[in-house]
Each structure stands twice: as C-alpha cells, then as structure tokens.
Amino acid sequence: MILDNPAALRAAVPSDARLIGLDVGAKTIGLALSDTRLIIASPLDTIRRRRFRDDAAALLKLVDEHGVGGAVIGLPLALDGRDSPRTQSVRAFARNLMALRDLPAAFWDERLSTAAVTREMIAADLSRRRRGEIVDKVAAAYILQGCLNAMPGSTL
C-alpha cells in the first residue's frame, strides 16, 4: 500500500522492522537499509536491472533477509515538481511491486539526490570508477535518510 507521508509510513511499519530505500533507475536500482529504530540509513546494494520479475525477486529476497517492514521509493519529479515520464515509470514499478508483496511504502522526492551525493563523493576525492560503483546505493541512502528525518519522533 502506498501511503501519503512519512508519519503514515512510520505508523504502518511493525516495531523492530527496517525500511528499505529504493532509487529506481532505468539501468539499476540502488538500495539502502534503515536500522530497526528507523533513525539511520545505510547503503545496501545495487541491483542491475533486467526484467521486472528478476528485479522484484532480487529485491524481495533482500526484504526477507533483512526484516524489512516498509519501503521508501525515490520519486524523480521534474524540477518544477511535476510528474515526468521517469516519474510515471517509477510509480508503475511501485504498483507492480506492491502487487507481489503488499508492503507499506511511501514515495520521497528525490530531485537532485544523485547530484548531491556525487558532489560529496567528489569532495571526498573518490575516483570516477569508485563513484560509479556506489552512487546508486548511496543515493538510495540519501533518499531514505531524508524520509527518516521527516518522520515524527526523529532525533536528527
């Protein structure tokens, strides 16, 4: 079920469950994981996109392995805040995923998340190759952390 806001997501997630953050791209899906207290997001993995069925199977395997009780899905809105073809694709991915497993989920505005993460990696003097290897999962952590920070009771 797709929820409207971080407060509704927090209320729907079972206690001691984690949230998974998704940065759904055309070629990859960046993944991040929260702690069970829903305070800190950490990069987890990157799934190289193939067919939806394969992508969903890999994602749901990680959901089961890590005790995930909900998802935060980055929504790539246009800079003016409107939907774009990419936004529609991410919404369709979420609908299809929820048809397989009805996890509570919320969309989180991810405008410029990859750019912000890339800037920080450049400032940390990471090589272009290393940035390419980790940018998607770090962007997923950035998206998830933004949502965690907006949740009621957040200490950050």
N, C-alpha and C positions, 0 to 999 in steps of 0.2 A: 504494500500500500504506500503510495506516495503522499507524504504529509506536507503541510504548508510551511512549517517553520522549525527552527531548532528546538524550541520548547516542546512542541508536539512530538518530535523525534525522541527527545530525551525521555519523555513520559512513556513512550511506546517500547523502549528498549528494556529488556529484562535486566535486573540487577546482576552485576558481575559479568555482563556480556560486553563485547567490544563493538566498536563501529569500524567499518571498512570504508575507506575513501577511494573513490574512483575518478581517474582523469581519463575519460574515454576519448581516444583519438581515432583517426582513420586507420593507422597502422599499428598502434599499441594501446594498451590500457595500463596506465600507471596505477599502482595500488599502495595504499597506506593503511596502517592499523592504529587504533587508539589503545590506550591502556583500559583496564576494566573500570576505572573510576571516571572515565571519559574526560580526561584532562589533557593528556599529551598524545600527539600524533607522531608516528614514526614511519618512514618509508618502508615498504614491504617488498615489492616485486614489480616486475613489468611483464605483461602478457603480450606476446607478439600476436596481432590479430590474424585470424584465418577465417573460419566460418563461425557464425553466431553460436552454433551448437558446441563447437570446440571451445570457443572463448568462454561461454557460460559454464561448461563443465569444469574448466580450469579454475574459474572464479569461485564456483560453488564448492569445489574441493577445499579451497583456502578458507572459505566461510566456515565450513565444518571443522577443519583442523584448528582454527584459531578461536572458536567460540564466539563467532560474530552474531550479534543480535539486531543489527541495522546497518544501513548504508548511507553515505553522503556522496552524492553524484555531482561532479562539477558540471555546471551548465554554461556552455560557451556563448553567452549572449553577445550581440553586436555591441560596439562601444556606446551606441545610443540607448542600450537597454532592451532593444527589440530582439525577437527571435530571428534566427538566420537558418539557412539550410543545415548547417552543422548542429545548431540547437535542436532542430527537428530530428536529426539523426540520433542524438543522444537521448532525447525523450523516447524515441522508438526503441532504442536499446534497453532503456529502463523498463518500459512496458513489457517487452519480451522477456526480460529477466524476471520481473515480478510474476509473470505468468508461470514460470518454472518454480519459483520459491517466493512466497509472499512475505518478504522481509519489510519491516518498516524502513522507509527511505525518505530522504529529503534532497532536493536539488540545492546547490550552493553556487552562487555567481562566481565563476572562475575567470572573469575578464582579467587579462594581463598576468595571470598566475605564472605561466611558463616564463614570461619576460622577467618577472620579479625574481623568480628562482634562478634563472640564467644569470641575471645581474649579480646576485650574491655568489654564485659559483665562480664567475669571472673575478670578482673581488677577492675570493679565496684562492685565486690563481690555479684553479683546476684546468687541466688540459681540455682542449676541444673534444678529444676522444672520450675522456672520463665524463665530461658533461653530457655527452650523447648517451652514455651508458646509463646514467642515473636520473636524467632530467624528468622523465615521466613519473617515476615513483616519488621523487622529491616534490614535484608539482602536486601530486595526489595528497602528500602530507600537508602541503601548504593549504590546499582546499579544505581538508579535514580539520586542520587546526583552526582555520577561520570559523568554521561551523561550531567546533567545540567551544571556542572563546565566546560565541554568541549565545550559548546555552545558559539557562538560568542556573545559578549556583557555580558558574565558572569562577575559578580563582585567578585566572590570568587576565 
